[in-house]
Amino acid sequence: MGAIPDERCRLHWAADVAIKFRRAGGQLNMTGRRRTQIKGFGSGVIAGLFMVLLMLALRYFTGASSLPELILDRGAPFMPIPVFFSLLNFFGGYSHLKEIGVLSTLIGLLGFAGIVGAVYAVKIERARSRDGIPNRLAPAIGPAFSSSFWFC
């Protein structure tokens, strides 16, 4: 389904979508690419959860700062002072502000991991469908990519 060219065609486009939906037995027919993206996104989020659990374990056992704390500590000096004080007033103190910042950074991290997982799954699927056999180098690209960010 492409872009809707003008306002008059929207009604016809919506009717076509409804007819296709009814013909499919009331179920959305997902293409193979969409299914691959959803599975890849889920795999990326699960990998991101394991990464967060690893960060929490390292924080607990070694006392090292986690990635969300480091991002907040390095980004806070670039914030203008009036904005910082208004955020302190809005959230009710520094500890609440830091808690919201860490949680939002973790949610962003999981979202980014999901997007990377979806892109990676599409790349692998494209390589498999083009070659007919799995790409031998492709399974090593994901861990190499994520470990390069881990050690930076």
C-alpha positions in Angstrom: 0.0 0.0 0.0 1.6 3.2 -1.1 1.1 6.8 -0.1 -2.3 8.4 -0.4 -2.1 10.9 -3.3 -5.0 13.3 -2.4 -8.0 13.7 -0.2 -10.5 12.2 -2.6 -8.6 8.9 -2.7 -8.6 8.4 1.1 -12.1 7.0 1.2 -11.3 4.5 -1.6 -8.1 3.6 0.0 -9.8 3.0 3.4 -12.5 0.9 1.6 -9.8 -1.2 -0.1 -8.0 -1.8 3.2 -11.3 -2.9 4.8 -12.1 -5.3 2.0 -8.7 -6.9 2.2 -9.0 -7.2 5.9 -12.4 -9.0 5.6 -11.1 -11.3 2.9 -8.2 -12.3 5.2 -10.8 -13.6 7.7 -10.4 -10.5 10.0 -6.7 -11.1 10.5 -3.9 -8.8 9.4 -1.8 -10.5 6.9 1.8 -9.6 7.8 4.4 -9.7 5.2 7.5 -11.7 5.8 9.5 -8.4 6.2 7.1 -7.1 8.8 7.2 -10.4 10.7 11.0 -10.3 10.6 11.0 -6.7 11.9 8.7 -7.6 14.8 10.7 -10.7 15.8 14.0 -8.7 15.5 12.6 -5.9 17.6 11.5 -8.4 20.3 14.9 -10.1 20.2 16.6 -6.7 20.5 14.5 -5.7 23.5 15.3 -9.1 25.2 19.0 -8.5 24.5 18.7 -5.0 25.9 17.1 -6.4 29.1 20.0 -8.8 29.5 22.4 -5.9 29.1 20.5 -3.9 31.7 20.6 -6.9 34.1 24.3 -7.2 33.5 24.8 -3.4 34.2 22.8 -3.8 37.5 24.9 -6.9 38.5 28.1 -4.9 37.8 26.7 -2.0 39.8 25.8 -4.2 42.7 29.0 -6.3 42.9 31.7 -3.8 41.8 30.1 -0.4 42.5 30.8 0.8 39.0 28.4 3.4 37.6 25.9 2.2 35.1 25.5 3.6 31.6 22.3 5.6 32.3 24.0 7.2 35.3 27.1 8.1 33.2 25.0 9.6 30.5 23.1 11.8 33.0 26.3 12.8 34.8 28.0 13.8 31.6 25.0 15.5 30.1 24.0 17.6 33.1 26.7 20.3 32.8 25.4 21.2 29.3 22.0 22.0 30.7 21.3 25.7 31.3 20.9 26.6 35.0 17.4 28.0 34.8 16.2 24.8 33.0 17.9 22.6 35.7 16.2 24.5 38.6 12.8 24.4 36.9 13.2 20.7 36.5 14.2 20.3 40.1 11.1 22.2 41.1 8.9 20.2 38.8 10.0 16.8 39.9 10.4 17.7 43.6 14.1 17.3 44.2 17.3 16.0 42.8 16.7 12.3 43.7 13.4 12.3 41.9 14.9 14.0 38.9 17.7 11.5 38.8 15.3 8.6 39.1 13.2 9.8 36.2 16.3 10.5 34.2 17.7 7.0 34.8 14.4 5.3 34.0 13.9 7.3 30.8 17.4 6.5 29.7 16.8 2.8 30.3 13.6 2.9 28.3 15.5 4.7 25.5 18.2 2.1 25.7 15.7 -0.7 25.3 14.0 1.1 22.4 17.4 1.5 20.7 18.3 -2.1 21.3 14.9 -3.1 19.7 15.5 -1.0 16.6 19.0 -2.4 16.2 17.6 -5.9 16.6 15.0 -5.2 13.9 17.5 -3.8 11.5 19.9 -6.7 12.1 17.1 -9.2 11.6 16.1 -7.6 8.2 19.8 -7.6 7.1 20.2 -11.3 8.0 16.9 -12.3 6.3 17.8 -10.3 3.2 21.2 -12.0 3.0 19.6 -15.5 3.5 16.9 -14.8 0.8 19.5 -13.5 -1.7 22.1 -16.2 -1.2 19.8 -19.1 -0.4 22.2 -20.0 2.4 22.9 -18.3 5.7 25.6 -15.7 5.6 28.6 -17.0 7.7 29.8 -13.6 8.8 26.4 -12.2 9.7 26.0 -13.8 13.2 29.3 -12.2 14.2 28.4 -8.7 13.2 25.8 -8.1 16.0 28.0 -9.1 18.9 31.0 -7.2 17.4 28.9 -4.1 16.9 27.5 -4.1 20.4 30.8 -5.0 22.1 32.5 -2.1 20.3 30.1 0.2 22.1 30.5 -1.6 25.4 34.3 -1.0 25.4 34.3 2.6 24.3 
